[in-house]
Amino acid sequence: MTIEATSHEAGEKNRDFEIIVNSRPYTVPSKTVTYDEITKLAFADWHPEDRYKVTYRKAGHGEWKQLARGHSVEVSDGEEFVVERTHRA
């Protein structure tokens, strides 16, 4: 899946980032990824009405944090995401 870049920082405009989503590696072309982008990577049958719990942590260490619907996060190489489908709205 290709993710369109939504935000660029100087010097990182054309840099790809390696992230892990539900134990699978992905390359994203932007330092900033959104909730929707991460959930689409996790579930091929993604639907906008579905609800997901998205947690992440920096490169396999540190505290797990939650990414809320409608928000984004800046990633670094090795960032881990766990996405779980919760229920339909």
DAPE-V406639 format. One record per helix or strand. SS is the DSSP state (h for helix, s for strand). FROM is the first residue (numbers start at 0). TO is the last residue. If there is no record, write none. Layout:
# DAPE-V406639
ss & from & to
SS & FROM & TO
SS & FROM & TO
This chain:
# DAPE-V406639
ss & from & to
s & 16 & 20
s & 23 & 27
s & 31 & 33
h & 34 & 41
s & 49 & 56
s & 64 & 66
s & 71 & 73
s & 78 & 87
